[in-house]
Amino acid sequence: MTTDVTDPVVDIGPVAHGGHCVARLDGQVVFVRHTLPGERVRIRITDRTSSFLRADAIEVIDAAPGRVVPPCPFSGPGLCGGCDFQHVDPAVQRGLLGDVVREQLRRLAGLAWDGEVEAVEPEALGWRTRMQFAVDRDGTPGLRRHRSHEIVPVDECLIAHPGLPRVLGRTWDADTVEAIVSSTGDRLLVTDASISDEVEAEVDGVVATDGTTRGGRGAVTERVVANDYRVSGSGFWQVHPAAAATLVEAVLDGADARPGETVLDLYAGVGLFTTFLADVVGDDGTVLSVESDRSASRDARRNLHDLPQVTLVGETVERALRQGGLGERADVVVLDPPRTGAKKAVAGIVALEPRRIVYVACDPAALARDLASFAARGYVLDGLRAFALFPMTQHVECVAVLVRAADPA
């Protein structure tokens, strides 16, 4: 990108939630991408609002420790928006993510956290097992610019898992093509595009965007420890190959469930946590697995059919809590809500008086807001772990454990 002397120079302040850092220009806040705290950079304004500006760093005048040459040639101002931190050393990325988690907890929940974001291998490239590519008018696949519908054609994505079906370098007659590779090596395409014999021979199945199986298998098998899970089409599954096992370990440790107890697994998906929680509570315990998505619920029935202590609830979490379908008491509650959080479920969870709540969150701002809501109802943070499960991006996964304020056990 060509620089211009009319583009202003600013000093970069702290990292902020969203993959950018904070600077000031003539007293106005500027959120700047492609930079690091402590740098002096020339910026180009990309967006203006009444209260702040957005900008890209187009020239680094004084670099900060931790800056590296982006390994991806499609990363940078005006290019692919899929990654936020290609210009940052992975260890420094984790530090930035930790600063974001700390700031959100302090600002939105009044909590102090002195932990660090934990590395998970692979921690830089070749990790994303599910990739959705956009297709331009010429049929060329690519990825979108940051905060834009414009498609950037790419011939390689460095964070994509090497086992994914090949999408790039081919022409497609559909708007999107999603490529999936599972931990067992199953390869799936989700698209409405025409499929040649060559492409079909390279995958185990092709699924339409409405979920209809078009050829081969319509699902992949994911394996976590000794348990296998069916995941249909583009159904939800963690995209980092080590994420599922990492989160299971953290959830089980935080839940501290015991034989014979009643556990709720809310927003349970295809039953990942449910399986392991059922093993812990045993035949005399109960796990209620709550998921409203129809495809995920169908998969959960197949994944959990041999566990008599599990009851599947095909409702939204909020409705199930409101209607009393989850009983009057629970010993432990595990929840893994969408990025928007679980604001409408907090009161219903607290009414069940669990001794422990384990909250899995992919957005630290939503987590912090919900932790404040739990605190107002008598539940306090007892521990929090954070994991770098989305390397090169601003996203971070957290597992928070809450207990009743009057019951620290």
Disulfide bonds with the S-S distance in Angstrom:
none
